[in-house]
Every structure is written in structure tokens, then in C-alpha cells.
Amino acid sequence: MKKIFFISLVLISLNSLANQKLPYRVFFSQCKADTNSLIIDSILNLNLASYIGQPVDSLLHHLPITDSAMKIVAADKSVIARKLWVTYQTWYKVIIIVDTFQYMNPVDTTVPPNWNITLFKKETIAWIFVDRGYGCVYGCNTNSYRE
């Protein structure tokens, strides 16, 4: 009888706690866990500054090979290419900025734009950012290339 009373008391207490709006209560569905820090560690262990002034492809050969996705992204004007996003697990992003184009025509007025990623890889890197989640962790010390 004492066990049943004790268990009932615990369940009632837990139920009342669950219904309270506690400031420290966090639902697991609201948390974004850093599930694979090996990816960001291997990116940040590269001497990224040494790739500035080098072809985009030289950096791509040294980035981790996983289920990453590459996408050319426009500058302020949506028809002019400016950067290459290499996204890992939608959580990490290496953003490679190109200022001047020698191989690829950065202007494409088709919708959606159809930039040639093979030619973009030949272009020279002007700056590199690394984002983790919603925050910059590398290359953040400039506003020149942040849009």
C-alpha cells in the first residue's frame, strides 16, 4: 500500500512539474545538437588563410568529404554570382567568396540562375567564412564580404 501511495505521489508531482512554465525547461525538439564536431574540427584545422588567392578547387580538395552540398549563391544583385556555399548536414557551412571572375561569367539572368560550378572552381578565392549553425566561427573579422 505504501508503494502505491509513493508511486502515485511521484506521478502527480511529475505531472504538475510538466505542466508548469519553468524558465529552464527545454524540449528536445527545440535543441539543435552539434552531432558531428569532427567535421567542423577538420575544417578549422586547415590553414584557411593560406587558400586566399588560390583557386577555389584547391580548398575543395582539402575539405572533408561527407554528404556535403555545393551551391553558388548570388551577391546583392540576384543575377551576379559571388560565393560558393559548401554545406555539411545543414549545420556547418564553408562560404567561399570570389571577387573577380576570370573563367566564369558571373552574370546569369535565367531563373533560376544556371552558373557553371566547374568554372567557378577555377576562380580565385578572395575570402573564406565558416559558419556553425547560425554563427560565424572563422573569417568573421570583416564586414567587406558579409551580406
N, C-alpha and C positions, 0 to 999 in steps of 0.2 A: 504494500500500500504506500509506503514511504517512497519507493522508487517511482511509482506512477505520479505521485504528487510532485516529486522533484523534477521529473521529465516534463510534466505539464507546466510547471513554473518556468523552466528553461525555455520551452517553446513559446510561451506567452511573452517572455522578456525579449526573445529574439524577434518575434513578430512586431512588438512595439518599437524596437530599435530600427527595424527595416522600414517602418512607416514614417519615421522621423526624418526631417530635412537637416541632416548633420552637415556642417561645412567640410568635413574631412572625408565624407563618404564619396567614393568614386566607383562608377560602374566599369567593369572590364571592357565593355563595348566602347567606352569613351577614351580608353587608353590606346596610344599608338606605341607599341614596344619596339625598341631597337633590336630586332631579332637576329641580325647578322652584322655585327660590328667588324667582322673580318673584311668585308667589302670596303667600308669607309677607312679602316686602318691601312689596307693595302693601297688605297688611293692616296691617302695623306702621307704614306711613307715614300712616295715618289717625290723626286725633286721637281715639283711642278714648275717652278720659276725657270728651270733650265729649258723648258719646252717653248717659252715665249720667244717668238722669232723663228720657230721651226715649223715645218709643215704639220697640219692637223693630224695626218696619218701617223706621224712619229709618236704622238701621245697615245693615239688609239691602240697602237701595238703594245703599249705597256699598261693599259688599264685592265682591270680584272675582266676575265671572260666569264660571264654568267648570263642570266636571262635579261640582259640589258636591251634597251630600245634606243635607237638613234633617230633624231628628228631635227631638221633645220627649221629655225624659228626666225621670224621677221624682226626687223628693227621697229622704230617708231612708225614708219610707214609700212603697212601690211604687205606691200609688194616687193620690199627690199630685204634680202637675206642678211642676217647679221651674226647668228650664233648657231652652234650645234649643241643640242642637249643630248647627253648620254645618261639615260635614266635607269637606275637599278631598283627593282622592287617598288617602284613609285615612291620611294622614300629618300633615296640618295640621287643627287643629280650633279654631273660634271658639265659645266657650261663653258664651252669653248668659243671665244669671241674672235671674229675676223673683222679687221678694219678696211683693208683694201683688197680687192679681188683681182687676181691675175689670170685665173683659169676659168672660173665660173662666172656667168653673168648673174649678178645678184638681183636683178630686176625681173620679176615674172608676174604678169598681170592676170594669168589664168586663175580660176577659182576652183579648187584650192590651188595654191602655187605648186609647181612641179619642178623644184630645184634638183639639180644633179648632185647627189651626195658623193659620187665618185670624184667629181671635180672639186667639190668643197673640201675633200680630204687633202687635196694638193695645196690649198691656200695656207697662208702664214698666220700663226696664232698671235693675236695681239694681247689677249688677257685670258685668264682662267679663273673661274669661280667653282667652288664645291659647296653644294647645299646639302644639309642633313635635315630632313623634314621641312620645316618652314623657316629655317635659319641658315645663314651663311657661315661656313666654318673655314673657308680658305678664299683668299683674294678679295676679302671684304673691305680692305683699306682704300678703296677708290670708289668714287661715285661716277667716274667718267663712263663706265661701261654698264652700270646698273640702270635698268629701265623699269 
